[in-house]
Amino acid sequence: MTPAIAFDRIPRDRLPALLQRMPKAELHIHIEGSLEPELIFALAQRNGLTLAYPSVEALRAAYAFTDLQSFLDIYYAGASVLLHEQDFFDMAWAYFQKAAADHVVHAELFFDPQTHTERGVDIGVVIRGLHRACQQAQAELGVSASLILCFLRHLSEEAAFDTLEAALPYRELFIGVGLDSSEVGHPPEKFARVFAKCRALGLHVVAHAGEEGPPAYIHAALDVLQVERIDHGVRSVEDPALMQRLAANRVPLTVCPLSNVKLCVYRTMADHQLPALLSAGLCAMVNSDDPAYFGGYMNDNFLATFDGLPQLGAREAWQLAANSFEASFVPAAQKAVWQAELDRVFADAAA
């Protein structure tokens, strides 16, 4: 429920500082997508690898994507420098430092084990390195964090089952599973059995749907995979009945604005449908997706979104942050603590 905050008393010129200062949760971050070119080169040197690009600048210049697949090609090439537990720790720790600076109080990190196991890296190396970074983020930065294992949808369901089996010795170190990678041509139904197994194991389940894929993929993710959250979901605006369903059931949509523009889902930020999602009462929120590749971390996304969509104001800023807490996989008591701090920040701004 919206608290008694005088949102209209918060002037627009104070909004950028408020967006940056407000506490927020990030629920759609691919940790491999936070791997900055500088760290890619540092890890390549440490691991004795030669990259296809001669310099940091040349690699960054290659980040001109026309669609999801053109991004994925370079994303997987960047991940090839990750070989040892310390590499995964260093990657996640670099992200957590940026997240803390952006006042992210909680992050649920996606990771893609198949990207690494296909290169001969043991899944335990991946999970242990990331988990250690999560522990250190809580201890040193006050950032709560957990891991969500994602299956690559361009691979087979059999490969997903193999990945799940390999991950089960580390079951206590991750809270759920997701579905990512190339969406078009790989509908949710392809992974019905493995998601049923994950639900039976008590894992949270989420899935990418409705980014490049049609609204039908969102329906299938809900009906067949029985997911608790939809990652992206922006194409739901094309299906009024789906919009009503998502709003009525408070199904969270982990929207990634800069990513959507960078991958040409929308031509410009001014074309983005986030205002329509919010005005229809959907539980949408802002996330960074693959921040090293798409032009920014959480606060960069908030600033770019509110700059490109001037119809969004303080009330929507509060709502987006509140939605991120509501949608997180944490106990209600902890959500209430973060929500109270969010309300305090906005009440002070309106005073």
C-alpha positions as CSV (number, residue, x, y, z in Angstrom):
1,M,0.0,0.0,0.0
2,T,1.3,3.5,-0.9
3,P,2.3,5.4,2.3
4,A,1.1,8.9,3.1
5,I,4.0,10.5,1.3
6,A,3.5,13.9,-0.5
7,F,5.1,12.7,-3.7
8,D,3.9,15.8,-5.5
9,R,6.0,18.0,-3.2
10,I,9.3,16.4,-4.5
11,P,10.5,18.8,-7.3
12,R,11.8,17.2,-10.5
13,D,15.3,18.6,-10.1
14,R,15.6,16.6,-6.9
15,L,14.6,13.3,-8.5
16,P,18.1,12.3,-9.9
17,A,19.6,12.4,-6.4
18,L,16.7,10.6,-5.0
19,L,16.9,7.8,-7.6
20,Q,20.5,7.3,-6.7
21,R,20.0,7.5,-2.9
22,M,16.9,5.3,-2.5
23,P,17.4,1.7,-1.4
24,K,16.6,-0.9,-4.1
25,A,16.8,-4.5,-4.9
26,E,18.3,-5.9,-8.1
27,L,16.6,-9.1,-9.3
28,H,17.8,-9.4,-12.9
29,I,21.6,-9.3,-13.1
30,H,23.6,-11.8,-15.1
31,I,26.8,-11.9,-13.1
32,E,28.8,-12.8,-16.2
33,G,27.3,-9.8,-17.9
34,S,29.0,-7.5,-15.2
35,L,32.4,-8.5,-16.5
36,E,34.0,-5.2,-17.6
37,P,36.6,-5.2,-20.4
38,E,39.3,-4.2,-17.9
39,L,38.7,-7.2,-15.8
40,I,38.4,-9.5,-18.8
41,F,41.9,-8.4,-19.9
42,A,43.2,-8.7,-16.3
43,L,41.9,-12.3,-16.0
44,A,43.1,-13.2,-19.4
45,Q,46.6,-12.1,-18.4
46,R,46.4,-13.9,-15.1
47,N,45.3,-17.1,-16.8
48,G,47.7,-16.9,-19.7
49,L,44.9,-16.5,-22.3
50,T,45.1,-14.5,-25.6
51,L,41.9,-12.6,-26.5
52,A,40.6,-11.9,-30.0
53,Y,40.8,-8.1,-29.3
54,P,44.1,-6.2,-29.0
55,S,42.9,-3.8,-26.3
56,V,40.3,-2.8,-23.8
57,E,39.2,-0.1,-26.2
58,A,38.8,-2.5,-29.1
59,L,36.7,-4.9,-27.0
60,R,34.5,-2.1,-25.8
61,A,34.1,-0.8,-29.3
62,A,32.7,-4.2,-30.3
63,Y,29.7,-3.7,-28.0
64,A,27.4,-2.5,-30.9
65,F,24.6,-5.0,-30.8
66,T,21.7,-5.3,-33.3
67,D,19.8,-8.0,-31.4
68,L,20.0,-10.5,-28.5
69,Q,22.1,-13.0,-30.5
70,S,24.8,-10.5,-31.5
71,F,25.2,-9.7,-27.8
72,L,25.3,-13.3,-26.7
73,D,28.2,-14.1,-29.2
74,I,30.5,-11.5,-27.5
75,Y,29.1,-12.3,-24.0
76,Y,30.2,-15.9,-24.3
77,A,33.6,-14.9,-25.6
78,G,34.1,-12.6,-22.6
79,A,33.2,-15.4,-20.2
80,S,36.0,-17.6,-21.6
81,V,38.5,-15.9,-19.3
82,L,36.7,-17.3,-16.2
83,L,38.6,-20.5,-15.2
84,H,39.3,-20.6,-11.4
85,E,37.3,-20.0,-8.2
86,Q,39.1,-16.7,-7.6
87,D,38.0,-15.5,-11.1
88,F,34.4,-16.0,-10.3
89,F,34.9,-14.3,-6.9
90,D,36.6,-11.3,-8.4
91,M,33.9,-10.8,-11.0
92,A,31.1,-10.9,-8.4
93,W,33.0,-8.8,-5.9
94,A,33.5,-6.1,-8.6
95,Y,29.7,-6.1,-9.2
96,F,28.9,-5.9,-5.5
97,Q,31.1,-2.9,-4.9
98,K,29.2,-1.1,-7.7
99,A,25.9,-2.3,-6.4
100,A,26.6,-1.0,-2.9
101,A,27.6,2.4,-4.3
102,D,24.2,2.5,-6.0
103,H,22.4,1.7,-2.8
104,V,21.4,-1.8,-3.9
105,V,20.6,-3.5,-0.6
106,H,19.7,-6.9,-2.0
107,A,20.8,-8.7,-5.2
108,E,19.7,-12.0,-6.7
109,L,22.4,-13.0,-9.1
110,F,21.8,-15.1,-12.2
111,F,24.7,-17.3,-13.3
112,D,25.1,-19.6,-16.3
113,P,27.0,-22.7,-15.3
114,Q,26.7,-24.3,-18.8
115,T,28.8,-21.4,-20.2
116,H,31.6,-22.6,-18.0
117,T,31.1,-26.4,-17.8
118,E,31.1,-26.6,-21.6
119,R,34.7,-25.2,-21.4
120,G,35.7,-27.8,-18.8
121,V,35.3,-25.7,-15.7
122,D,33.8,-27.7,-12.8
123,I,30.4,-26.4,-11.6
124,G,31.7,-26.4,-8.0
125,V,34.4,-23.9,-9.0
126,V,31.7,-21.5,-10.3
127,I,29.3,-21.8,-7.4
128,R,31.9,-21.7,-4.6
129,G,33.5,-18.5,-6.1
130,L,30.2,-16.7,-6.5
131,H,28.9,-17.8,-3.1
132,R,32.1,-16.6,-1.3
133,A,31.6,-13.2,-2.9
134,C,27.9,-13.2,-1.7
135,Q,29.1,-13.9,1.8
136,Q,31.7,-11.1,1.7
137,A,29.2,-8.6,0.2
138,Q,26.9,-9.2,3.2
139,A,29.8,-9.0,5.7
140,E,31.7,-6.0,4.3
141,L,29.2,-4.0,2.3
142,G,25.8,-4.9,4.0
143,V,24.5,-6.1,0.6
144,S,22.2,-9.2,1.0
145,A,22.8,-11.6,-1.9
146,S,21.8,-15.0,-3.3
147,L,22.3,-17.1,-6.4
148,I,19.9,-18.3,-9.1
149,L,21.2,-21.0,-11.5
150,C,20.1,-20.4,-15.1
151,F,19.7,-23.0,-17.8
152,L,20.7,-21.9,-21.3
153,R,17.6,-22.3,-23.5
154,H,19.4,-22.8,-26.8
155,L,20.8,-26.1,-25.3
156,S,18.6,-29.2,-24.7
157,E,16.5,-30.0,-21.7
158,E,18.7,-33.1,-21.2
159,A,21.7,-30.7,-20.8
160,A,19.6,-28.7,-18.3
161,F,18.9,-32.0,-16.3
162,D,22.7,-32.8,-16.4
163,T,23.5,-29.3,-15.1
164,L,20.9,-29.6,-12.3
165,E,22.3,-33.0,-11.3
166,A,25.8,-31.6,-11.2
167,A,24.7,-28.6,-9.1
168,L,22.7,-30.6,-6.4
169,P,25.8,-31.2,-4.2
170,Y,25.7,-27.4,-3.8
171,R,21.9,-27.1,-3.3
172,E,22.3,-25.0,-0.2
173,L,24.3,-22.3,-2.0
174,F,21.6,-21.3,-4.6
175,I,17.9,-20.4,-4.1
176,G,16.4,-21.0,-7.5
177,V,16.7,-21.6,-11.2
178,G,16.0,-19.5,-14.3
179,L,15.9,-19.7,-18.0
180,D,18.0,-17.4,-20.3
181,S,19.9,-17.1,-23.5
182,S,18.4,-17.1,-27.0
183,E,14.6,-16.7,-26.6
184,V,13.1,-16.9,-30.1
185,G,12.6,-20.5,-31.2
186,H,13.1,-21.9,-27.7
187,P,9.7,-21.6,-25.9
188,P,9.3,-22.4,-22.2
189,E,7.6,-25.7,-23.0
190,K,10.9,-27.1,-24.0
191,F,11.9,-27.1,-20.3
192,A,8.7,-28.3,-18.7
193,R,10.1,-31.4,-17.1
194,V,13.3,-29.9,-15.6
195,F,11.3,-27.1,-14.1
196,A,8.9,-29.5,-12.6
197,K,11.9,-31.3,-11.0
198,C,13.2,-28.0,-9.7
199,R,9.9,-27.1,-8.1
200,A,9.8,-30.5,-6.5
201,L,13.2,-29.8,-5.0
202,G,11.8,-26.6,-3.4
203,L,13.7,-24.2,-5.7
204,H,12.3,-20.9,-6.7
205,V,11.6,-20.7,-10.4
206,V,11.8,-17.7,-12.8
207,A,12.2,-17.4,-16.6
208,H,13.1,-14.9,-19.3
209,A,10.0,-14.4,-21.5
210,G,8.5,-11.6,-23.6
211,E,11.7,-9.8,-24.4
212,E,12.2,-10.8,-28.1
213,G,9.7,-13.7,-27.8
214,P,5.9,-13.1,-28.1
215,P,3.4,-12.7,-25.2
216,A,2.6,-16.5,-25.7
217,Y,6.0,-17.2,-24.1
218,I,4.9,-15.4,-21.0
219,H,1.7,-17.4,-20.8
220,A,3.7,-20.6,-21.2
221,A,6.2,-19.6,-18.6
222,L,3.3,-19.1,-16.1
223,D,1.2,-22.1,-17.1
224,V,3.8,-24.7,-18.0
225,L,6.9,-23.7,-16.0
226,Q,4.8,-22.2,-13.2
227,V,7.3,-19.4,-12.6
228,E,7.1,-16.9,-9.8
229,R,8.6,-14.1,-11.7
230,I,8.9,-13.1,-15.4
231,D,12.3,-11.7,-16.5
232,H,11.8,-8.9,-19.0
233,G,8.1,-9.4,-19.9
234,V,7.8,-6.1,-21.7
235,R,5.9,-7.6,-24.7
236,S,3.0,-8.3,-22.4
237,V,1.6,-4.9,-23.4
238,E,0.6,-6.5,-26.7
239,D,-1.9,-8.8,-24.9
240,P,-4.5,-7.0,-22.8
241,A,-5.7,-10.2,-21.2
242,L,-2.2,-11.0,-20.2
243,M,-1.7,-7.6,-18.7
244,Q,-4.8,-8.1,-16.6
245,R,-3.6,-11.5,-15.4
246,L,-0.2,-10.2,-14.5
247,A,-1.7,-7.2,-12.6
248,A,-4.3,-9.3,-10.8
249,N,-1.8,-11.9,-9.6
250,R,1.0,-9.4,-8.9
251,V,3.4,-11.4,-11.1
252,P,6.7,-9.5,-11.0
253,L,8.4,-8.3,-14.2
254,T,12.1,-7.7,-13.9
255,V,12.4,-5.0,-16.6
256,C,15.8,-3.9,-17.9
257,P,15.4,-0.5,-19.7
258,L,19.0,0.1,-20.9
259,S,19.2,-3.5,-22.1
260,N,16.0,-3.1,-24.0
261,V,17.2,-0.1,-25.9
262,K,20.7,-1.5,-26.5
263,L,19.3,-4.7,-28.0
264,C,16.8,-2.8,-30.1
265,V,13.7,-4.0,-28.4
266,Y,12.9,-0.3,-28.3
267,R,14.4,2.3,-30.6
268,T,14.8,4.9,-27.9
269,M,14.1,5.1,-24.1
270,A,11.2,7.4,-25.0
271,D,9.5,4.4,-26.7
272,H,9.8,2.2,-23.6
273,Q,6.6,0.7,-22.2
274,L,7.5,0.8,-18.5
275,P,5.0,3.7,-17.9
276,A,2.2,1.5,-19.4
277,L,3.2,-1.4,-17.2
278,L,3.1,0.7,-14.1
279,S,-0.1,2.5,-14.9
280,A,-1.8,-0.9,-15.5
281,G,-0.8,-1.9,-11.9
282,L,1.9,-4.4,-12.8
283,C,4.7,-5.3,-10.3
284,A,7.4,-4.0,-12.6
285,M,10.9,-2.9,-11.5
286,V,14.2,-1.6,-12.9
287,N,17.3,-3.8,-13.3
288,S,20.6,-3.7,-15.1
289,D,20.6,-7.2,-16.9
290,D,24.2,-7.2,-18.3
291,P,25.5,-3.8,-17.1
292,A,29.1,-4.1,-18.6
293,Y,27.6,-4.5,-22.0
294,F,24.4,-2.4,-22.0
295,G,25.7,0.9,-20.7
296,G,25.2,0.9,-17.0
297,Y,24.4,-0.5,-13.5
298,M,21.3,0.1,-11.4
299,N,21.5,3.9,-10.9
300,D,22.5,4.4,-14.6
301,N,19.3,2.5,-15.5
302,F,17.2,4.6,-13.2
303,L,18.7,7.9,-14.4
304,A,18.4,7.0,-18.1
305,T,14.8,5.8,-17.6
306,F,13.5,8.8,-15.8
307,D,15.4,11.2,-18.2
308,G,13.9,9.5,-21.3
309,L,10.4,9.1,-19.8
310,P,9.6,12.5,-18.2
311,Q,6.0,11.2,-17.4
312,L,7.6,9.2,-14.6
313,G,8.0,11.0,-11.3
314,A,8.7,10.5,-7.6
315,R,5.6,8.3,-7.0
316,E,6.8,5.9,-9.8
317,A,10.4,5.9,-8.4
318,W,9.0,4.8,-5.0
319,Q,6.8,2.2,-6.7
320,L,9.6,0.7,-8.7
321,A,11.8,0.3,-5.6
322,A,8.9,-1.0,-3.5
323,N,8.1,-3.5,-6.2
324,S,11.7,-4.8,-6.2
325,F,11.4,-5.6,-2.5
326,E,8.0,-7.2,-2.9
327,A,9.3,-9.4,-5.7
328,S,12.5,-10.5,-3.9
329,F,12.9,-14.0,-2.5
330,V,13.5,-12.9,1.1
331,P,11.5,-13.2,4.4
332,A,8.7,-10.7,4.8
333,A,10.4,-9.2,7.9
334,Q,13.4,-8.2,5.9
335,K,11.3,-6.8,3.2
336,A,9.6,-4.6,5.8
337,V,12.9,-3.2,7.0
338,W,13.9,-2.2,3.5
339,Q,10.5,-0.8,2.8
340,A,10.5,1.3,5.9
341,E,13.9,2.8,4.9
342,L,12.5,3.5,1.4
343,D,9.5,5.3,2.9
344,R,11.8,7.3,5.2
345,V,14.0,8.5,2.2
346,F,11.0,9.7,0.3
347,A,9.3,11.3,3.3
348,D,12.4,13.3,4.0
349,A,12.6,14.4,0.3
350,A,9.0,15.5,0.5
351,A,9.4,17.4,3.8
